[in-house]
């Protein structure tokens, strides 16, 4: 489920997300999932009465995946590109958001400062995992915050605590934001459990 608020009231559900399975069902989806492919529908209600948007994979290979977000009638809302760290154009995972009529916004996973703190501590990760398991606390995670900018202007801001995506540009299509949030949640890291990775 994806919630939305404009700040004037409590969040309300605007989309219910469901995998759109290919021929071959769940096993085929999970096999494609490993390459970065995703396919899901955002429904307007939990009874699947009408579509809000659909996310389809245009291509996924060599750590670079391109997704198209389509509206209820098949119109293109936007394009999302994920370039995996060290496979694309940098040491951090790069996300590009393109919406027709607006400049491309680029964001990188995690702030460089926190990555510089995290990398030297990575040999201690097994001990941190053991402590987390025995203390029933959260597992340690790599930096995940992403800020998308276009021409120096902040357009989108993903905050991993609470899985919130803030739309800073009023011209941004909220459906594209909802699709982006669902897509981000499907890449939940080594120790996470992506919502679309279930075997049932």
Helices and strands as residue ranges (DSSP letters): E 2-4, E 12-19, H 25-33, E 40-43, E 51-61, E 64-71, E 76-83, E 94-99, E 105-108, H 112-121, G 122-124, H 125-134, E 146-150, E 153-159, E 164-167, H 174-185
